Amino acid sequence: MLLKSVKLQIKIKRVLNLTIAWVAAGIFFTIIEYLLVNPAAKIPNIKYLTPDVHISSYDFWRSVSTTILAVIIAGLSIGTFEIFYFQDRFRKKSFSYTVFIKSVTYSFAMIFLIIAGLFFDQGFSTGKSIFNPDVARDVKAYLSGTGVWAFVIYWPAVIILTQIFIQVGDSFGYGVLHNFILGRYNKPKEEQRIFMFLDLKSSTTIAEKLGHIKYHNLLNDFIDDINDSIIFSKGEIYQYVGDEVTVSWTMKNGIENENCLRCFFSIVDKIESESPRYLERFGIIPDFKTGLHCGEVTIGEVGVIKKEIVFTGDVLNTTARIQELCNTYNVRLLVSKKLIDLIQIENRYLVKAIGEITLRGKSAKDILYSVERTEL
């Protein structure tokens, strides 16, 4: 239930962020419009809305308030449709196809809503019904002017840029995109992080059985299915290496509400719920082994032609070694003592010490724990 609550919160936050971005774009458009019709701009014969309304009567604040109201309605309605419905259904479509279809759909919706806003604004300012022929004439006069091209070009451009941002965020992770834009790791930094290494079991055998194309489809379905569990537990997908997924949390996000553990068990539940589909399509149900550990890493951007945010540090090697031992002890999840000590384990989890283990390539011993749920 907690993960579902977090999922809802994140989706609502995305809708609000989209709406705020569009409101800012709407205010910017209104300012540009004001500069064009302001007498100080010395552009002759420019009129607002109708041939009978001169530039001196342009009401900037009324225009701003009308634009904000129209864009808030558009942002909340289109944003809700995008985040709660459209986004999931286009997840496996190509980047260009998704951006094109969504941009065209949302541009028509946005223009329709803003034109509706013009009717309400003109009706309110003249004290007439929005169905009054005079109101329709005034709006038509505005839409017939040359200034309407800025309106028709501007909003589709804003929506296209928004869609590109959303699709890039879906492709690379919103956390990664946010960090790139802010240049957070332009210079290397040291941080405490939690890492999860999740690897498909018997991947070589499965690939030989299914063939490379079908195995790739299996892997793609698996990664798609576990995506929400990672995002809604506030994790960040660091990288995919073959059939292995590496997930990272900041210490705060990973420990909060036991997110790093909840993520794993949410993945378990998701794959179990989708098991009939896996059996039908591939004849198997994917199983996996997972290691969890935490520690200090250095984070920074590398590359020139292809930039990436890269983590370096012993914690990554240690997490990989912990994951490797899952087969040895016949468990799905192994967690280091260092991480277990930081998490306030609830009664829902059964934590069992495996013992002191010397990990491959290390001299010091580490205490590892298996973690299972006591109830579903």
C-alpha positions, 0 to 999 in steps of 0.5 A: 500500500505504501508503494502505491501511495508513493506511486500516486504522489510521484505521478501527481508531482509530474502532473503539477510540474508539467502544469507549472512549466506550461503556466510559465510558458503561458506567462512568457507568451503573454509578455511577448504579446504585450510587447507587440501590442504596447504603444511603446513598441511603435508598431503601427496599426496593431489591434487586439481581438477586434478591429474596434479595440485599439492597442491602448485598451489592451489589459495586460493583467486580464490577459495574464489571468485568463492565460494562466487559468486556461493553461492550468485547466489545460495542464491539469487535464492534459497532464493527467491524461499523459501521466496516468494513461498515455505514458504507459501505453506508449512506453514500448513505441519508438521515440519519434512516433511517441513524440509526434502522436502525443504532440499533435494530440496535445497541440489540438487539445491545448489550442481548443482549450485556449480558444475556449478561454478566449470566448470566456474572456471576451464574454466576461469583459463585454458582459455577454454570453459566450454564445453571443454572435458578437463574442464569436465575431470578436474571437474570430477577428483575433484569430484572423489576425497575423498575431495568431500565427505566434499563437499557433506556432508557439504552443505546439513548439512548447508541447513538442519540447515538453514531450521530448523532455518527458521521453528523454526522462523516461529513457534515461531516468528523471533523476539522471536527466535532472542531474545533467541539466543542473550540472550537478556532477560536472565536477566529481563528488563523493556521496554515500549511496545504496546499490542494488545489483539484480541479475537474471538467473540461468540467463545463458541457458535461457538464451540458448533455449529461446534464441537471441531475439526471443531472449531479448524480448524476454529481457525487455519485458522483464525490465519494463515490468520492474521499472515502476517498482524502481521508480516508485521506490525512489530508485534510479536505474544506473545501468543495464549490463547484459541481463543485469540491472544496477539500481542506486538510491541516495541514502535518504531515499533508500532507507526511508520507508525501507525503499531499497527492500520494498523495491525488491519485494515489489519486483517479486510481486510484479513478476509473480503477477505476470507469470501467466504472460511469461509462460504463454510467451516464453515458456518460463518465468524469469527468476533473479538474484539480488545483492544490496550494499551501501557505501561511498562512491565518487560520482561524475560526468565522463565522456565528450561525444557520449556523456554519462554519469558514472559511479566509481568505488569499492562499494560497486565491486562489493555489491556485485560479489554479494549478489554472486553468493545468492546461488551459493546460499540458494536465496534471492536476496542478500544484504550487507550488515552495513546496510541492514544496520541502517534500516529500521527493519519492520516485523514484515521481514525475516532477517537471517544471518548467513555468517561471516563471508570472505568475498571474492577479491577481498581479504576482510570478512563481511557479514551477510543477511538473507531477507524474506517476508514474513507475510504477503 
